[in-house]
Amino acid sequence: MLTDAPDVLFSANSKLKKQLETIAWQEISVGTLNLDQLVADRGRAHVLALAPEEAQSVWSEVEEHALSLPLYPLVVSEGGKIATDASPLLRLAPVLMQPLEGLIQDTVRNLLQHSALLRRQLKAVDQETELLTQNSQCEWDRCSVGVVGVVSVPCNSSVPSLTEQLELLRLNAYAAIDRVPTARLSTDDLWTLLLVVAVPWNREELKTRDAESAILRTFVSDTIGSRKLILPSDEWVAALLGPVARSGPNWHPTSDDPIRDQLRKLVKNPEELAALEVLFKKRLSAEDFDRLVTLLGKLP
């Protein structure tokens, strides 16, 4: 019978584990990578500590499973870099340049806490929220507003790297949701996809970061694959989405909404806009349907 995998994992022949053996881990278990354990323990988060010289070879052994597991790669380096042709999950992984005892333990705890973070936030207002899939760089959940995913821009992101990082996050997020079995994700669900992009800057900082804000606006205005919204660091996802409920007022998100903006350009008068706005509700009432049918009946 397999035992639970430890919190922090090292490859079987890892020199990094020996370098860090003097660390007095506080309430963090440490052990050797065992793929069978990970698969059997797929609901629990783990950190895979890697040195740059072993990162690609070790990660290639686990990547197929890691695409749908909360397995977080952590690169510990004194200057080595991850190759540009490496896996997106590896290229987006945090890198510790100075493996100080307190720093590495804080980083591990932070990574472990990211597992199912979106679900925990959504369940605070919608108890029916269901985790569909997650990996180290994304999470997808089903809730009453549809299928919601989240990706996080790295804290050390800068203008030169932001566009590439967003593209890597997008590709990984869509690959993850594509792997969800059709028994759990229907074609109708795909029409409700919303990808939340969490950024390391608060709303006030974004106002002063013109270059980053421009890149983010371009990214979220592309609605191919899903709608996208920006989540500043001083807000949480439930506030961004509005009240997560089965009924209530029309949903007005707190960041750019290209679909709604396009709708405003197409309507002829406020009456048409008010009728079509009901499409943004979580659930339509009979009165909403009547207004919508009446409007559509008036169109040429």
SVG drawing of the C-alpha trace seen along z (x, -y; Angstrom):
<svg xmlns="http://www.w3.org/2000/svg" viewBox="-43 -56 69 58">
<polyline fill="none" stroke="black" stroke-width="0.4" points="0.0,0.0 1.4,-3.4 2.0,-6.0 1.3,-9.7 4.0,-11.6 6.0,-14.1 5.5,-17.9 8.9,-18.5 10.2,-16.1 13.7,-15.6 14.7,-13.3 16.4,-10.0 19.9,-11.1 19.5,-14.8 22.6,-16.6 20.4,-19.5 18.9,-17.4 22.3,-16.8 23.1,-20.6 19.9,-21.4 20.1,-18.6 21.1,-21.0 17.8,-22.8 15.6,-22.2 12.2,-21.9 9.4,-23.2 6.2,-21.1 7.2,-20.3 7.9,-16.7 10.8,-15.9 11.4,-12.8 12.2,-11.3 10.1,-11.6 7.8,-8.6 5.4,-9.0 3.1,-6.3 2.7,-8.1 1.8,-11.4 -0.9,-9.8 -2.4,-8.0 -2.3,-11.2 -3.4,-13.6 -5.7,-15.7 -2.7,-16.9 -0.1,-19.5 3.6,-18.8 6.7,-20.9 9.4,-19.3 12.7,-21.0 15.1,-21.0 18.5,-22.2 18.8,-23.8 21.1,-21.1 18.6,-18.3 15.3,-20.3 14.5,-19.3 15.3,-15.6 13.5,-15.1 10.5,-17.2 10.1,-15.3 9.5,-12.1 6.6,-13.6 5.2,-16.2 2.4,-14.1 0.9,-13.6 1.9,-17.1 -0.4,-18.7 -3.3,-17.7 -1.7,-17.6 -0.9,-20.2 2.8,-19.5 4.8,-22.7 8.3,-22.9 10.7,-25.0 14.1,-25.8 16.9,-26.4 19.9,-28.0 23.0,-30.1 22.9,-31.4 21.8,-28.6 18.8,-29.2 16.0,-27.1 16.3,-26.6 13.8,-28.6 12.6,-25.3 11.7,-23.8 8.1,-23.0 6.0,-26.1 5.4,-24.8 9.1,-24.7 9.8,-28.1 7.1,-29.7 8.4,-28.1 9.7,-30.3 13.5,-30.4 15.3,-30.9 18.7,-32.4 19.7,-32.1 18.4,-29.0 18.4,-30.5 16.5,-28.3 13.7,-30.8 13.3,-31.8 12.9,-28.3 10.5,-27.2 8.3,-30.3 8.3,-29.7 7.3,-26.1 4.4,-27.0 3.2,-29.6 3.2,-27.2 1.4,-24.5 -1.3,-27.0 -2.0,-27.8 -3.6,-24.3 -7.3,-24.7 -7.1,-28.4 -9.7,-29.5 -12.2,-26.8 -11.7,-27.9 -12.5,-31.5 -15.5,-30.6 -16.9,-28.2 -17.1,-31.1 -20.0,-32.4 -21.0,-29.3 -20.9,-26.0 -21.6,-24.1 -18.2,-25.0 -16.5,-22.0 -12.8,-21.6 -12.4,-20.4 -8.6,-20.4 -5.4,-22.2 -1.7,-22.2 1.1,-24.4 0.1,-27.3 -3.7,-27.2 -6.9,-26.0 -10.4,-25.5 -13.6,-25.2 -17.3,-25.0 -19.6,-27.4 -22.9,-29.1 -21.4,-31.7 -19.9,-29.0 -16.4,-27.4 -13.9,-29.8 -10.1,-29.4 -7.3,-31.4 -3.6,-31.9 -1.1,-34.1 1.5,-36.4 4.8,-35.8 5.8,-38.4 9.1,-39.2 7.3,-39.9 8.5,-42.9 7.5,-44.5 10.0,-42.6 8.8,-39.2 5.1,-39.9 3.7,-39.1 5.6,-35.8 4.5,-34.8 0.9,-35.6 1.0,-33.4 2.6,-30.5 -0.1,-30.8 -2.8,-30.9 -1.5,-27.8 -1.2,-25.8 -4.6,-26.8 -6.4,-25.8 -4.4,-22.6 -5.4,-21.8 -9.2,-22.3 -8.9,-20.3 -7.7,-17.3 -10.9,-17.3 -13.0,-14.2 -16.2,-15.0 -18.1,-13.2 -17.2,-16.2 -17.1,-19.0 -19.8,-19.3 -19.7,-21.3 -22.1,-23.7 -19.7,-24.3 -17.1,-25.5 -19.3,-28.4 -19.1,-29.7 -15.2,-29.7 -13.9,-32.7 -10.1,-33.0 -9.1,-35.2 -5.6,-36.7 -4.2,-37.4 -1.4,-40.1 1.2,-41.0 0.1,-44.7 -2.8,-46.3 -5.3,-48.5 -3.5,-51.8 -0.2,-50.4 -1.8,-49.4 -2.8,-53.0 0.9,-54.0 2.2,-51.0 1.2,-52.1 3.2,-49.5 2.1,-46.6 -1.6,-47.8 -1.5,-48.1 -0.2,-44.5 -2.8,-43.2 -5.6,-45.1 -4.5,-43.5 -4.5,-40.1 -8.0,-40.2 -9.5,-41.8 -8.8,-38.6 -11.8,-36.5 -10.7,-33.5 -10.9,-30.4 -12.5,-32.2 -13.4,-35.6 -10.6,-37.0 -10.6,-39.4 -7.7,-41.0 -7.6,-40.4 -5.4,-43.1 -3.4,-41.9 -5.6,-43.8 -8.8,-42.1 -10.2,-38.6 -12.0,-36.7 -15.5,-36.7 -15.5,-40.5 -14.3,-40.5 -17.1,-38.2 -19.9,-40.0 -22.3,-38.1 -22.0,-34.4 -25.7,-33.4 -28.4,-31.8 -30.3,-35.0 -30.0,-38.7 -28.9,-41.8 -27.0,-41.8 -23.3,-41.0 -21.0,-44.0 -17.4,-42.9 -14.9,-45.3 -12.3,-45.2 -12.4,-45.4 -15.2,-43.4 -14.8,-43.3 -18.0,-41.4 -20.2,-43.9 -18.3,-46.8 -19.0,-45.3 -22.7,-44.9 -22.9,-48.6 -21.6,-49.5 -24.2,-47.4 -27.4,-48.4 -29.5,-51.3 -31.0,-52.6 -31.0,-52.1 -34.1,-49.9 -32.2,-47.3 -29.2,-47.4 -31.4,-46.9 -33.1,-43.9 -29.8,-42.3 -28.1,-42.9 -30.1,-40.0 -27.7,-37.7 -25.1,-38.5 -27.3,-37.2 -26.4,-33.9 -30.0,-32.6 -32.8,-34.1 -36.3,-34.6 -39.5,-34.2 -39.7,-38.0 -36.2,-38.2 -37.1,-35.8 -40.2,-37.8 -38.3,-41.0 -35.6,-39.3 -38.2,-37.7 -40.1,-41.0 -36.9,-42.8 -35.9,-40.1 -39.3,-40.2 -38.9,-43.9 -35.6,-43.4 -35.7,-43.4"/>
</svg>
